[in-house]
């Protein structure tokens, strides 16, 4: 987790330190105490916002929560039997690249990656061509976090199941190269899946690249409002049945909508309850609505990012194979990412890639807006088109290194000569 260095990390204020005289030491101690108060106030303010939104949500939800409480068991049963899946979406631009597949992972509050593929998929193909394949969460549990009703293993099994289905798809369709494309918080299950794929020494399918589009490197790289949303999930998830409650799901939608009132008064927000409920209900009732438990899992996955460890694992797994390329695509001039601090994330992720000796490239999409990628289709296409030469050169270099590795491996076997 990235943390900015503080004054305390550079200066020792213990009595044995003779660098500072006592008066100067006391002055610096006051500075430190002030820093602590500022940081405490910042954290307190964030939690006050969370509590405020929870209070508003409770006030709006109380009259309707009891009527739908019976759905918890039904949703629990649905979640227990939900299976992740993958769906073919579109062919490569060039049929010569039919042996490459781009698997898309969507982010927070998503049922599948179809919307992202329809928006960004054709643009990504300009940089790395291949089949477009949708990774479908299908309201299955994800990740290792536990809460009432969810075991540790079920979420891990489902993430592993994505890797297994990619292997099956690759074998069935003669896919030799896999590209993991992730949007927003989809970077965590996407990287976990890619790491899993690189652990299989017997597979003929190689992970060619990871493409991270507006992805957070960790919790600290989320914008304040997104941190509040994750904190909301952390506050509610321990409540028995909460993860499977449609009213809680509706309450979550209300919470996210209510954040627009964070600068206003609580009564005004409650008075707007009717319109807020209509908007929230519309989202909950839409086709392929995300289950409460899946939203919880997608939010909690950020604590399992661990890019430094995962990149090192991927590097170790591919030491004798094809080492994948990492490409980070963030927001450029004229745009704004209201979910992720992508400049910080790009810095963190490329730093972790460099530490693991993985090749990496970074790009920025002008005018991109995180919540509305469809508004920047043209800019995404232009960015990936301009990046094509560099991406292909980097991939070509990795393939050359891979070929050398194979030749070295073959040279270790004795040459059998016919006996005279």
N, C-alpha and C positions, 0 to 999 in steps of 0.2 A: 504494500500500500504506500503510495507516494505521500510524503509529508515534507513541508517546507522546513528547513533548518531554523531553529530558534536561537536567540542569544545565548540561552543556557547551554546549547550544544557546543559552543565555542569557548565559553569562559567557565572556569571552576570557581564557585563562590564559597567553597568550604573554607574553614578557618586556616587550614594548612597552606592555602594559596597565598604566596607572598607577592604576587604580581600586582595586587591592588592593596592600597592602604585601607584601613577599616572604614573611613568615611566614604571613600569611593565605592567600596564593596556594598555599603548600605544603600547608596544611591542606585546601584545596579539592581539590588534586590527589589527596590521599589518599582523599577522598570519591569522586572519579571512579574511581580505581583499584578501590575497594571495589565500586562499581556495576558496573564491568566484570567483576569476579570473580563477582558474583551472577548477572549475565546469562550469563556463560560457564558457570557451574555449572548454570544452568537448562537451557541448550542441551545441555550434556554429559549431564545426567540423562536428557533426552529421548532422546538417541542411545544411551545405555546401555540404556534400555528396549527400543529397537528391536533392538539387537544381542542382548540377552538373549532376546527373543522369537524372533529368527532362529535362535539357537542351539537353543532348545527345539524349534522347528519342524524343524530339520535332524535333530535326534536322533530325533524321531518318524518323520520322512519317509524317512530313509535306507534302511530295509529294503524300502520299497514303491516308491521312485521309479524304479528301473531297470526294473521290470516294465512300466511304462506309457510309457516314454520314446519309443516308436515313434509315438505319436499326434501329435507335434509337426508333422510334415509335413501330416497330414490336417487338423489344426486351422488351419494356415497357409492351406491351400487353401480351407477353409470361410470364413475371415475375408476372404480376397481377393475372394470372390464374394458375400459377404453384402450385402444391400441394406436400407437403412432404409425404413420405410413408415408409413402412417397408416391407422387403422381407426375407422370410425364406431361409437360406443358407445351413445348415447342421444339422444332428441330434446330440444328446449327445453321448459321448463315451459309456456310460452305459444307456440302456433304462430305468433303474430305476430313472434316473434323467431327464426324459422327462417333468416333471412338473416345471423345471427351464429353463429360457431363458436368454441368454446373448445378450444384445442389444448393437451394436457397433456404436460409433460416430467417424467419421473421422475428420481431422483438416483442415487447410488452403488450399484453392485451390482444394477442393474435391467435386465431384458430389454425391458420396455415400461412404460407408465403405467397399465395396466388396474387394478392394485390401488389406486392413488391415486384414479383416477376413481370407482371403486366406493365408496371411503371418503369422499372430500371433494367429488367432483363435484357431487352434489345440493346441497351447502351453498354452493358457489361460485355456482351458478345463482340462489340467493336474492339475491345482490348484482348479478351480471351474468348475464342469462339467454342461453342459446344452445345449439346442439348440443354434445354432449360427444364429442371426438375424441381418440383415443389415438395419440401419437407412439411408434412402435415402433422401438427401436434394432436389434433382431433380430441382435445380436452383430456388427454392422458396426463398423468402425473409426470413431473420432470424434476431431476436433481435429487440431492441427498438430504435436504432439510426435512425435518419431521415436525408434525403438529398433530393434534387429536384427529385420528382417523387415517393418517398417512404413515406408512412404515418407511424406513430408510431405504429399503431395497427396491420397492416398486418404482420409484423415480429413477434410480440408477439403472434398473433393468430396461426402462423405456428409452433412456438416452443411449444405452448400449444397443437397444433394438433398432435405433435409427442407423447405426453403423452396420448392423447385420443386414438390414434391408438394402442399404447402399451396396453391400457386397453382392447380395443376391441379384439386384438390378444390374450391376456391372457384369456379372457372369452371364446373365441371360441376354444382355444386349451388347456384349463384346466391348465394354467400356474399359479402356486402358488408363485413362487419366481422369482423376476426380478434382474438381475445383469447389471449395467450400466458400459460398458467398453469404455473408451475414449482414443483417441490417439491425442497427440499434442493439438492444439486449440479446438479440439472436446470436451475438458473438460468443456467448458462453456455451450454450448447447452445441453451437457449430464447432467451436474449438475442441470441446470435449469429444465430439464425434470424430473430428479429424485426428486427434491424438489416438483414439481407439483404433482407427483404420491403419495408422502407421505402426501399431503394435503387432500386426499380422505379417510375419515374415514369409508366409506361403502364398500370399495373394499376388496376382499378376496386375492388380489395379494399384496405381500409384497416386498419392495425393500431390497434385501438381502445384497448387497455390491456395492461399487463404485470402479472400478479399473482405476487408472490414469497412463497411460503410456507416459512418456516424456511430461508431460503437464506443461504449464506455470502457475504460481500462479497469475501473473499480468503482466502489461507492463514492469516493471522493471526487471522481470525475463526472458525477451527475450534477445537473443544475439543482438549485435549492428546491424548486417545486417537485422535481423528480425524487429527490431525497425524502421530501415530505411524504410522497406517495408510498415509497418503500417503507418508511417509518410507520405509516398507517397500516400497511400489511403486517409488519412486525408486531404492532400493538394489538391487532385483531386476531391474528392467526392462532394464538394459544387458546382462544375461547372454544370449548367443545362444540362441534357442529358448524362453526363459523365458515369454514372453508367450503362447505357443501350447501350453504344457505342462499337461496335466490334473493331474499330480502337483503342479506349482507352484500351480495353481488350488486344489487340495486343501490345499496348504500355506498358502495365503492364508487359507482358511477356518479352518484350525487357528490361524494367527497371531491372527486376530481373536478367536477363542474363548480363546486363551491369555492375552490381555490381562487377563482376570479374575484371573489369578494373578500380576499384576505386583508385588503386595505380598508374595508368598510366595516359597518357595524353588524353584529350578529342578528339583530332583529330584522334588519333589511333583508338579509340573506334568507331568513326563515319565511318572510313574507313572499319571497319569490319561490317558495317551495313547490307550488303547483306547476309552474313552467319548468322548474328543474326536474321534477319527477317525470313530466312528459318526455323531456329529452333523455333522461336516464332509462326510462322504460323502453323507449324506441331503440336504444342501443342494446339493451338486454334481449329484446325480442327480435333483433335482426337475425337474418340467416347466418348460421355458423357463429353464433355468439360464443365468446370465450367463457368457459366455466369459472366459477369463483376460485376453485382449487388450482386451476391452471394459471390464473392471474397471480395467485399467491406464489406459486412455484416460479413463475417467470420473474417476479420481483425479487424473490429470495435468492435466485441464482447468481445475482451480482456478487454475493459474498463467496461464490465458488469460482470466480474468474481466474485468479492465480495465473496470470499470463506468464510470469517469469518461470514458474515451475513447469507449466504445460509446454512452453516453448523449448525448455531444456529437455523435457521428455521427448518431444517430437524430434529434436536434433539428435538425441541419443538413439532413438528408434530408427532413424534414417541415416545413420553414420555409414552404412554400407549400401544405401539405396538412394533414391531421388530425394534431395532435400527440397521441401516446398518453399515457394516464394510468398512473402507477406506483403500485401498491398493495402495501405490505409487511405481511405477516401473521406475527406472531411468537408466542411462548409467553407466556401470562399467569400470573396468580397460581394457585398450586396445581399448576402443571406444571413440566416441566424438559426442556430440550433438551440431551441428552448428546452431540450431534454438532456443533452450531453455537452459537456465542455470538450469539444472534439479536438481543440488545439492541445489541451493537456493530455487527452487520451492518445492522440497521435504521437506525442512526445514519449509517453510512458510505454506504449506498445512497441514502437520502433526501438526504444532503448532496450526493452526486454528481448526483442528479436536479435538485436546486435549482440547482447550479452550471450545469447545461445548460438551465435554465429549463423543465424538464419538470414538470408538476403531479404531486403525490404525496399519498398518504394512508397512515397506518399504523394497525394494529390488533393486539390481542393476544387470543389464544384461551386462556381459563382452563382449567387442568388438562390442557393438551395435552402429550403426550410424543412426541418426535421419532420414535422407533423404533416407536411403536404409535399411529399416528393414528386407527386404528379405535376406540380406546378413548374418543375425544372427538368422535364424530360429532355428538352433540347440541350440544356447545359450538361446533363449527365452524359448524353451521347457525345457531345463535343469533347468533354474531359477524357472519356475512355478512348475516343478516336485519337486524340493527341498523345495519349499515354501508350498507345499500341506498340510503337517501335521500342520504347524502353522496356515494356513488359515482355515482349517477345525476345529481346536480346537477353534479358535476365533469365528467362525460362530456357533459352538456348544454351546459355552458359551452364546452368544447372544440369541440363541433359548431357552436355559434354563431360562434366565432372562425373555424372552417374555412369557414363560409358567407360570412363577410366577405371572407376571402382569395379565394374564388372570384369574388365580385362585383368585387373590385378587379382581378383578373386579366382578367375580361370587359370591364371599363371601359377597358382599354388598347387594345382593338380598335376601329377606326373604325366608326361607324354608317353603314351603306349606305342612302342615301335614293334613292327613285326619281327619275330625271331628268324634268324638265318637258318 
